[in-house]
Amino acid sequence: MVDILGGGNAGVSATDLIKDVTEETFMQDVVDASMDVPVIVDFWAPWCGPCKTLGPMLEAAVTKAKGTVKMVKVNVDENQRLTAALAQQGLPLQSLPTVVAFYQGRPLDLFQGAQPQSEIDAFLKRIAEAAGSTADGGLSEALETAEQMLEDGAAEDAAQVFAAIIGEDDKNPAAYGGLARCHIALGDLDQAEAVLNGAPAEISAAPELEAAHAQIALSRQAENAGPVAELRATVEAAPENHQARFDLAQALHAAGETEAAVAELLELFRRDREWNEGAAKTQLFTIFDALKPNDPVVLNGRRKLSSLIFA
């Protein structure tokens, strides 16, 4: 992925970089496309004066970036259901223009209102750098090594590499997230939280840290999860028992049955999306955040959730 982004692509046409999207194409042109390259979404309306100024400036900056980012435009007047659904998921779309950068299926950063060209250029540069599109003196290779160690079960060794990377780059969100996940794997949730709490404020909302926070939350839930068989029997006997279904989802996730847990939460959301202040959707987002953005469970789960929201 870094190779694709690195240095841009001078051969990319403007039509490939900038396009209008609708509710029907948002998943493909934003969520799916952002798995490879950051996608800047310009939420605008024909009646919005600042939008008419910002739009061309943003397009110019994206074109100049030569493929390190892409841009889509959403006319909120023509896509009211899409806008409402995204606002329901937490995007602040009450005022226009709002520009949101998506990367690997999730919002990465945003700004609102008209901005000078210099600020727009800086925003795009920051997004491209966050996506790993610039040279980093070999830290990416070290991160890959540490990730492989962690995947192979060598959490202590991986923790040493992640810590060394932080020593070289104390604002590297992937290293902080990785170090926290090492402590999660070692069963030390308090130390994992301490690592995240010690990260610089400017990266505290980075996806890598949010993923680690989500994994900690799920690990703490797992400590109190009930028996799957008993909870499943309760749900089968009383399908409208929302608390039992929610508890079943937590127990399934604790047992490593993530896909089944997502299915139960989607069913709960379908039956009553407002139950317990939207607990089903909140838990789904926690699970999605804890997994890799391109995990099939995440991709399928997000699609099904979006279908239920739009239904």
C-alpha positions as CSV (number, residue, x, y, z in Angstrom):
1,M,0.0,0.0,0.0
2,V,2.8,2.4,0.8
3,D,4.3,1.7,-2.6
4,I,1.1,2.6,-4.3
5,L,0.9,5.9,-2.4
6,G,4.5,6.8,-2.3
7,G,5.4,9.7,-4.7
8,G,1.9,9.9,-6.2
9,N,0.9,9.0,-9.7
10,A,1.4,11.6,-12.3
11,G,-0.7,9.6,-14.8
12,V,-3.9,9.7,-12.8
13,S,-6.6,11.7,-14.5
14,A,-8.7,14.4,-12.8
15,T,-11.8,12.2,-13.4
16,D,-10.2,9.4,-11.4
17,L,-9.2,11.7,-8.6
18,I,-12.4,13.8,-8.2
19,K,-16.0,12.7,-8.6
20,D,-19.5,13.3,-7.4
21,V,-21.0,10.5,-5.3
22,T,-24.5,9.5,-4.2
23,E,-26.0,7.3,-1.6
24,E,-25.7,4.4,-4.0
25,T,-22.0,4.9,-4.8
26,F,-20.8,6.1,-1.4
27,M,-19.7,2.7,-0.1
28,Q,-17.7,2.0,-3.3
29,D,-16.2,5.4,-3.9
30,V,-15.4,6.3,-0.3
31,V,-15.4,3.4,2.1
32,D,-14.0,0.8,-0.3
33,A,-11.7,3.2,-2.2
34,S,-10.2,4.5,1.0
35,M,-8.7,1.1,1.8
36,D,-5.9,2.0,-0.6
37,V,-5.8,5.8,-0.8
38,P,-7.2,8.5,1.5
39,V,-10.5,9.9,0.2
40,I,-11.5,13.5,0.9
41,V,-15.2,14.0,1.1
42,D,-16.6,17.5,0.5
43,F,-20.1,17.9,1.9
44,W,-21.6,20.9,0.2
45,A,-24.9,22.4,-1.0
46,P,-25.8,24.8,-3.9
47,W,-27.1,27.5,-1.5
48,C,-23.8,27.5,0.5
49,G,-21.6,30.4,-0.4
50,P,-18.4,29.3,1.3
51,C,-18.9,25.9,-0.4
52,K,-18.6,27.6,-3.8
53,T,-15.2,29.1,-2.7
54,L,-13.8,26.0,-1.0
55,G,-14.7,23.4,-3.6
56,P,-12.4,24.6,-6.4
57,M,-9.6,25.3,-3.9
58,L,-9.9,21.7,-2.6
59,E,-10.0,20.3,-6.1
60,A,-6.9,22.2,-7.0
61,A,-5.1,20.8,-4.0
62,V,-6.2,17.3,-4.7
63,T,-5.0,17.5,-8.3
64,K,-1.7,18.9,-7.2
65,A,-1.3,15.9,-4.8
66,K,-1.1,13.7,-7.9
67,G,-2.8,10.6,-6.5
68,T,-1.8,10.6,-2.9
69,V,-5.4,11.4,-2.1
70,K,-8.7,11.3,-3.9
71,M,-11.8,13.5,-3.5
72,V,-15.5,13.0,-3.8
73,K,-18.3,15.6,-3.5
74,V,-21.6,15.0,-1.8
75,N,-24.5,17.4,-2.5
76,V,-26.3,17.1,0.8
77,D,-29.6,18.4,-0.6
78,E,-29.7,15.6,-3.1
79,N,-28.4,12.9,-0.7
80,Q,-30.4,13.7,2.5
81,R,-30.7,10.1,3.6
82,L,-27.0,9.5,3.3
83,T,-26.2,12.7,5.1
84,A,-28.6,11.8,7.9
85,A,-27.1,8.3,8.3
86,L,-23.6,9.6,8.4
87,A,-24.6,12.2,11.0
88,Q,-26.2,9.5,13.0
89,Q,-22.9,7.7,13.0
90,G,-21.2,10.7,14.5
91,L,-20.0,13.0,11.6
92,P,-20.7,16.7,12.4
93,L,-22.6,17.6,9.2
94,Q,-24.9,20.3,10.7
95,S,-22.9,23.1,9.1
96,L,-21.4,23.4,5.6
97,P,-19.0,23.1,4.1
98,T,-17.6,20.1,6.0
99,V,-14.6,18.2,4.7
100,V,-13.9,14.7,6.0
101,A,-10.9,12.5,5.2
102,F,-11.6,8.8,5.1
103,Y,-8.8,6.2,5.3
104,Q,-9.2,2.4,5.4
105,G,-13.0,2.8,5.7
106,R,-13.0,5.3,8.7
107,P,-12.9,9.0,9.2
108,L,-9.4,10.1,9.8
109,D,-9.6,13.9,10.1
110,L,-12.0,16.8,9.2
111,F,-12.4,20.5,9.0
112,Q,-15.4,22.9,8.6
113,G,-15.8,26.2,6.9
114,A,-13.8,28.0,4.3
115,Q,-10.0,27.7,4.6
116,P,-7.1,29.5,2.9
117,Q,-5.3,27.5,0.3
118,S,-2.3,27.0,2.6
119,E,-4.4,25.3,5.2
120,I,-6.0,23.1,2.6
121,D,-2.6,22.0,1.3
122,A,-1.4,21.3,4.8
123,F,-4.6,19.3,5.6
124,L,-4.0,17.1,2.5
125,K,-0.3,16.7,3.3
126,R,-1.2,15.6,6.9
127,I,-3.7,13.1,5.6
128,A,-1.2,11.6,3.1
129,E,1.5,11.4,5.7
130,A,-0.9,9.7,8.2
131,A,-1.7,7.1,5.5
132,G,2.0,6.3,5.3
133,S,2.7,7.9,2.0
134,T,6.0,9.5,2.9
135,A,9.4,8.0,3.6
136,D,10.1,7.3,7.2
137,G,13.7,6.2,7.5
138,G,12.8,2.5,7.7
139,L,10.3,2.7,10.5
140,S,7.6,1.1,8.3
141,E,9.7,-2.0,7.9
142,A,10.3,-2.1,11.7
143,L,6.6,-1.8,12.3
144,E,5.9,-4.7,9.9
145,T,8.5,-6.8,11.8
146,A,6.9,-6.0,15.1
147,E,3.4,-6.7,13.8
148,Q,4.6,-10.1,12.5
149,M,6.2,-10.9,15.9
150,L,2.9,-10.1,17.6
151,E,0.9,-12.2,15.1
152,D,3.4,-15.1,15.8
153,G,2.8,-14.9,19.5
154,A,6.0,-13.2,20.5
155,A,4.3,-10.3,22.3
156,E,7.3,-9.4,24.5
157,D,9.7,-9.2,21.6
158,A,7.2,-7.2,19.6
159,A,6.8,-4.8,22.5
160,Q,10.5,-4.1,22.5
161,V,10.4,-3.2,18.8
162,F,7.4,-1.0,19.1
163,A,9.0,0.8,22.1
164,A,12.2,1.3,20.1
165,I,10.1,2.8,17.3
166,I,8.5,5.2,19.7
167,G,12.0,6.2,20.8
168,E,12.8,7.2,17.2
169,D,9.4,8.8,16.5
170,D,7.4,9.7,19.6
171,K,4.3,10.7,17.5
172,N,4.0,7.4,15.7
173,P,0.4,6.2,16.3
174,A,1.0,2.7,14.8
175,A,3.8,2.1,17.4
176,Y,1.7,3.2,20.3
177,G,-1.2,1.1,19.1
178,G,1.0,-1.9,18.6
179,L,2.7,-1.5,22.0
180,A,-0.8,-1.4,23.6
181,R,-1.9,-4.5,21.8
182,C,1.2,-6.3,23.0
183,H,0.2,-5.6,26.6
184,I,-3.3,-6.7,25.7
185,A,-1.9,-10.0,24.4
186,L,0.1,-10.4,27.6
187,G,-3.1,-9.9,29.7
188,D,-2.0,-6.5,31.2
189,L,-4.9,-4.3,30.3
190,D,-3.9,-1.6,32.7
191,Q,-0.5,-1.2,31.1
192,A,-2.1,-1.1,27.7
193,E,-4.3,1.8,28.8
194,A,-1.2,3.5,30.3
195,V,0.5,3.3,26.9
196,L,-2.4,4.9,25.1
197,N,-2.9,7.5,27.8
198,G,0.8,8.4,27.4
199,A,0.6,9.1,23.7
200,P,0.8,12.7,22.6
201,A,-2.5,14.6,22.4
202,E,-2.2,15.3,18.7
203,I,-2.4,11.5,17.8
204,S,-4.8,10.5,20.5
205,A,-7.6,10.2,18.0
206,A,-5.6,8.2,15.5
207,P,-7.2,5.0,14.2
208,E,-4.4,2.8,15.5
209,L,-5.1,4.1,19.1
210,E,-8.8,3.9,18.7
211,A,-8.4,0.3,17.6
212,A,-6.4,-0.5,20.7
213,H,-8.9,1.3,23.0
214,A,-11.7,-0.8,21.4
215,Q,-9.7,-4.0,22.0
216,I,-9.2,-3.1,25.6
217,A,-12.9,-2.5,26.0
218,L,-13.7,-5.8,24.5
219,S,-11.2,-7.6,26.6
220,R,-12.7,-6.1,29.8
221,Q,-16.1,-7.2,28.6
222,A,-14.8,-10.7,28.0
223,E,-13.8,-11.0,31.7
224,N,-17.5,-10.8,32.7
225,A,-19.0,-12.7,29.7
226,G,-21.7,-15.3,30.4
227,P,-21.9,-18.8,29.1
228,V,-22.7,-18.9,25.4
229,A,-25.0,-22.0,25.6
230,E,-27.2,-20.6,28.3
231,L,-27.5,-17.2,26.7
232,R,-28.3,-18.7,23.3
233,A,-31.0,-20.9,24.9
234,T,-32.5,-17.8,26.6
235,V,-32.5,-15.9,23.3
236,E,-34.1,-18.8,21.4
237,A,-36.8,-19.0,24.1
238,A,-37.4,-15.2,24.2
239,P,-36.3,-13.6,21.0
240,E,-37.5,-10.2,22.2
241,N,-35.2,-10.3,25.2
242,H,-32.8,-7.6,24.0
243,Q,-30.5,-7.8,27.0
244,A,-30.0,-11.5,26.6
245,R,-29.2,-11.1,22.9
246,F,-26.7,-8.3,23.7
247,D,-25.1,-10.5,26.4
248,L,-25.0,-13.4,23.9
249,A,-23.1,-11.2,21.4
250,Q,-20.6,-10.3,24.1
251,A,-20.1,-13.9,25.1
252,L,-19.7,-15.0,21.4
253,H,-17.0,-12.3,20.9
254,A,-15.2,-13.4,24.1
255,A,-15.3,-17.0,22.7
256,G,-13.7,-15.8,19.5
257,E,-16.8,-16.1,17.4
258,T,-16.7,-12.5,16.1
259,E,-18.8,-13.0,13.0
260,A,-21.6,-14.6,15.1
261,A,-21.4,-11.8,17.6
262,V,-21.8,-9.2,14.8
263,A,-24.8,-11.1,13.5
264,E,-26.5,-11.0,16.9
265,L,-25.9,-7.3,17.2
266,L,-27.2,-6.6,13.7
267,E,-30.3,-8.6,14.6
268,L,-30.7,-6.6,17.8
269,F,-30.3,-3.4,15.8
270,R,-32.9,-4.6,13.3
271,R,-35.4,-5.3,16.1
272,D,-34.9,-2.1,18.1
273,R,-32.1,0.3,17.0
274,E,-32.8,2.6,19.9
275,W,-32.6,0.0,22.7
276,N,-30.4,1.0,25.6
277,E,-29.4,4.2,23.8
278,G,-28.3,2.5,20.7
279,A,-26.1,-0.1,22.5
280,A,-26.2,-2.5,19.5
281,K,-24.7,0.0,17.1
282,T,-22.2,1.2,19.7
283,Q,-21.0,-2.3,20.3
284,L,-20.8,-3.0,16.6
285,F,-18.6,0.1,16.1
286,T,-16.4,-1.1,19.0
287,I,-15.9,-4.5,17.3
288,F,-15.3,-2.9,13.9
289,D,-12.7,-0.5,15.4
290,A,-10.9,-3.4,17.1
291,L,-10.4,-5.3,13.8
292,K,-8.4,-4.4,10.7
293,P,-10.5,-2.1,8.5
294,N,-10.3,-4.6,5.6
295,D,-11.3,-7.6,7.7
296,P,-14.3,-9.3,5.9
297,V,-16.2,-9.2,9.2
298,V,-15.9,-5.4,9.2
299,L,-16.6,-4.9,5.5
300,N,-19.7,-7.2,5.6
301,G,-20.9,-5.9,8.9
302,R,-20.7,-2.2,7.9
303,R,-22.5,-3.0,4.7
304,K,-25.3,-4.7,6.5
305,L,-25.5,-2.0,9.1
306,S,-25.8,0.7,6.5
307,S,-28.5,-1.3,4.7
308,L,-30.5,-1.4,8.0
309,I,-30.0,2.3,8.6
310,F,-31.2,3.2,5.1
311,A,-34.1,0.8,5.3
